[in-house]
């Protein structure tokens, strides 16, 4: 067993253990249905095994990473990469592990990447984990990225997290982006939160984006909010 994939009201990970046939506890059982629908497996009555996702996943954006990986990482199995991500004392080695897991887009890496995003001492490793979770593209990547976008001490990690949430494109992430959009002390995080909301495309974002367009102290953030609103208007989500 392990922790539920849900979030508490404070955007921290749920402390409850997940149910035997789900990634969620009883309090977050409704997310199991949403997960099946979003991952393309809804309606068939089947339950996924832990970190074994059924059906077609949403296709995340292209990943044009072009990096000469050392053979020891490129040729390692996913299980070996996960173990090194969790235990290797060298920051660069853990970064390499996260990069390869990002390139492989294996849903089995969601849980260990979440753990590393939450606990790794290196901001560069945490940032790479956030990018990797966005590239994997499953609904179950959302809570890890939300938690980091609200609570990570490094603005670069928070920025990577909100970008990944926008790239994932799940409507369920939108409400969680309102906090970083309006409250983050770093203008780049607010800027990318506005862009992410435009990418997701939900009418719930119209009010917060309009407020930020009027009141944010950064001209760049105001411009990003304005462009996001234009995106929503083009999609017919507001007049």
C-alpha positions as CSV (number, residue, x, y, z in Angstrom):
1,X,0.0,0.0,0.0
2,X,1.0,3.6,-0.3
3,X,-0.4,7.1,0.0
4,X,-3.4,8.3,-1.9
5,X,-2.9,10.3,-5.0
6,X,-5.4,12.9,-3.8
7,X,-4.6,16.3,-2.3
8,X,-5.7,17.9,0.9
9,X,-7.3,21.4,0.9
10,X,-3.8,22.9,1.5
11,X,-2.5,21.3,-1.8
12,X,-0.4,18.8,0.1
13,X,-0.5,15.1,-0.5
14,X,-3.3,13.2,1.2
15,X,-2.1,11.2,4.2
16,X,-4.5,8.3,3.8
17,X,-3.5,5.0,2.2
18,X,-5.0,4.3,-1.1
19,X,-7.6,1.5,-1.5
20,X,-6.5,-1.9,-2.6
21,X,-8.0,-1.5,-6.1
22,X,-7.3,2.2,-6.7
23,X,-4.7,4.9,-6.4
24,X,-7.1,6.9,-4.2
25,X,-8.5,6.6,-0.7
26,X,-12.2,6.6,0.1
27,X,-12.2,10.3,0.6
28,X,-10.9,10.8,-3.0
29,X,-12.6,7.9,-4.6
30,X,-14.4,10.2,-7.1
31,X,-11.0,10.9,-8.7
32,X,-10.7,7.3,-9.7
33,X,-13.7,7.7,-12.1
34,X,-12.3,11.0,-13.5
35,X,-8.9,9.3,-13.9
36,X,-10.4,6.5,-16.0
37,X,-12.2,9.0,-18.2
38,X,-9.2,11.3,-18.6
39,X,-6.8,8.4,-19.3
40,X,-9.2,6.9,-21.8
41,X,-10.2,3.8,-19.8
42,X,-13.6,4.9,-18.4
43,X,-16.7,3.0,-18.6
44,X,-15.3,-0.5,-18.9
45,X,-15.7,-1.5,-15.2
46,X,-12.1,-2.4,-14.9
47,X,-9.9,-1.2,-12.1
48,X,-6.2,-0.3,-12.7
49,X,-3.5,-2.0,-10.7
50,X,-1.2,0.3,-8.8
51,X,0.6,2.5,-11.4
52,X,-0.8,0.4,-14.3
53,X,-2.9,2.7,-16.3
54,X,-5.4,1.4,-18.9
55,X,-6.3,2.8,-22.3
56,X,-5.0,5.7,-24.2
57,X,-3.2,8.6,-22.4
58,X,-3.5,12.2,-23.5
59,X,-0.6,13.0,-25.8
60,X,1.6,15.6,-24.2
61,X,3.5,18.2,-26.4
62,X,6.6,17.1,-28.3
63,X,9.8,16.8,-26.4
64,X,12.7,18.1,-28.4
65,X,15.3,17.2,-25.8
66,X,18.6,16.6,-27.5
67,X,21.2,15.5,-25.0
68,X,24.0,13.0,-25.3
69,X,23.2,10.6,-22.5
70,X,25.9,8.4,-20.9
71,X,25.3,4.7,-21.7
72,X,24.9,3.8,-18.1
73,X,21.7,5.7,-18.0
74,X,20.5,5.2,-21.6
75,X,20.8,1.4,-21.3
76,X,19.5,1.1,-17.8
77,X,16.0,-0.4,-17.1
78,X,13.3,1.8,-15.8
79,X,13.5,0.0,-12.5
80,X,17.2,0.7,-12.3
81,X,16.7,4.3,-13.1
82,X,14.0,4.6,-10.4
83,X,16.3,3.0,-7.8
84,X,19.2,5.4,-8.7
85,X,16.8,8.4,-8.6
86,X,15.9,7.4,-5.1
87,X,19.4,6.5,-3.8
88,X,22.3,7.9,-5.8
89,X,24.2,10.5,-3.8
90,X,25.3,12.5,-6.9
91,X,22.9,15.2,-8.0
92,X,23.9,14.9,-11.6
93,X,23.3,11.2,-11.7
94,X,19.8,11.7,-10.2
95,X,19.2,14.4,-12.8
96,X,20.2,12.0,-15.6
97,X,17.7,9.4,-14.2
98,X,14.9,11.9,-14.2
99,X,15.7,13.0,-17.8
100,X,15.7,9.4,-19.1
101,X,12.4,8.7,-17.3
102,X,11.0,11.9,-18.9
103,X,12.1,10.6,-22.3
104,X,10.6,7.1,-21.8
105,X,7.2,8.5,-20.5
106,X,6.5,5.4,-18.5
107,X,3.6,5.8,-16.1
108,X,5.3,3.5,-13.7
109,X,7.6,6.4,-12.9
110,X,4.9,8.8,-11.7
111,X,5.1,7.8,-8.0
112,X,9.0,7.8,-7.7
113,X,9.1,11.1,-9.6
114,X,6.6,12.6,-7.2
115,X,8.7,11.4,-4.3
116,X,11.8,13.0,-5.8
117,X,9.9,16.2,-6.7
118,X,8.9,16.5,-3.0
119,X,12.1,15.4,-1.3
120,X,15.2,15.8,-3.5
121,X,17.7,18.3,-2.1
122,X,18.7,19.5,-5.6
123,X,16.5,22.1,-7.2
124,X,17.7,21.0,-10.6
125,X,16.6,17.4,-10.0
126,X,13.3,18.5,-8.7
127,X,12.8,20.7,-11.8
128,X,13.6,17.8,-14.1
129,X,11.1,15.7,-12.2
130,X,8.4,18.3,-12.8
131,X,9.1,18.3,-16.5
132,X,9.1,14.5,-16.6
133,X,5.8,14.3,-14.9
134,X,4.3,16.7,-17.5
135,X,5.7,14.6,-20.3
136,X,4.4,11.3,-19.0
137,X,0.9,12.8,-19.6
138,X,-1.4,10.9,-17.2
139,X,-4.1,12.4,-15.0
140,X,-2.2,11.0,-12.0
141,X,0.7,13.5,-12.7
142,X,-1.6,16.4,-11.7
143,X,-1.4,16.3,-7.8
144,X,2.4,16.1,-7.7
145,X,2.7,19.1,-9.9
146,X,0.1,21.0,-8.0
147,X,1.8,20.3,-4.7
148,X,5.2,21.6,-6.1
149,X,3.6,24.6,-7.8
150,X,2.2,25.7,-4.4
151,X,4.9,24.7,-2.0
152,X,8.4,24.2,-3.6
153,X,10.8,26.8,-2.3
154,X,12.5,27.3,-5.6
155,X,10.8,29.5,-8.2
156,X,12.3,27.5,-11.1
157,X,10.6,24.3,-9.8
158,X,7.3,26.1,-9.3
159,X,7.6,27.5,-12.8
160,X,8.3,24.1,-14.4
161,X,5.3,22.7,-12.5
162,X,2.8,25.2,-13.7
163,X,4.1,24.8,-17.3
164,X,3.7,21.1,-17.1
165,X,0.1,21.5,-15.7
166,X,-0.7,23.7,-18.7
167,X,0.9,21.2,-21.1
168,X,-1.1,18.3,-19.6
169,X,-4.3,20.2,-20.4
170,X,-6.6,18.5,-17.9
171,X,-9.5,20.8,-16.8
172,X,-9.1,19.5,-13.2
173,X,-5.7,21.3,-12.9
174,X,-7.2,24.8,-13.7
175,X,-8.5,25.6,-10.2
176,X,-5.2,24.7,-8.7
177,X,-3.4,27.2,-10.9
178,X,-5.4,30.2,-9.5
179,X,-3.2,30.3,-6.4
180,X,0.1,30.6,-8.2
181,X,-1.4,33.0,-10.8
182,X,-2.5,35.5,-8.1
183,X,-0.3,34.8,-5.1
184,X,3.2,33.6,-6.2
185,X,5.8,36.2,-5.4
186,X,7.8,35.3,-8.6
187,X,6.6,37.1,-11.7
188,X,7.7,34.2,-14.0
189,X,5.6,31.7,-12.1
190,X,2.5,34.0,-12.4
191,X,3.3,34.6,-16.1
192,X,3.4,30.9,-16.8
193,X,0.3,30.2,-14.7
194,X,-1.6,32.6,-16.9
195,X,-0.3,30.8,-20.0
196,X,-1.1,27.5,-18.5
197,X,-4.7,28.5,-17.9
198,X,-4.9,29.7,-21.5
199,X,-3.6,26.3,-22.7
200,X,-6.1,24.4,-20.6
201,X,-9.0,26.5,-21.7
202,X,-11.7,26.7,-19.0
203,X,-14.3,29.4,-18.4
204,X,-13.5,29.3,-14.7
205,X,-10.2,31.1,-15.4
206,X,-11.9,34.2,-16.9
207,X,-12.5,36.0,-13.6
208,X,-9.0,35.4,-12.1
209,X,-7.2,36.2,-15.4
210,X,-9.3,39.4,-15.8
211,X,-8.3,40.4,-12.2
212,X,-4.6,39.7,-12.8
213,X,-4.8,41.7,-16.1
214,X,-6.0,44.7,-14.2
215,X,-4.0,44.5,-10.9
216,X,-0.7,42.6,-11.3
217,X,2.3,44.8,-10.8
218,X,4.2,43.1,-13.7
219,X,3.5,44.4,-17.2
220,X,4.6,41.0,-18.6
221,X,2.1,39.1,-16.3
222,X,-0.7,41.5,-17.4
223,X,0.2,40.8,-21.0
224,X,0.2,37.0,-20.4
225,X,-3.2,37.2,-18.8
226,X,-4.5,39.3,-21.7
227,X,-3.3,36.7,-24.2
228,X,-4.8,33.9,-22.2
229,X,-8.2,35.6,-22.2
230,X,-7.9,36.0,-26.0
231,X,-7.3,32.2,-26.2
232,X,-10.4,31.6,-24.1
233,X,-12.4,34.0,-26.3
234,X,-11.3,32.3,-29.5
235,X,-12.6,29.0,-28.0
236,X,-15.9,30.6,-27.2
237,X,-15.5,30.3,-23.5
238,X,-16.5,33.9,-22.8
239,X,-17.8,36.9,-24.7
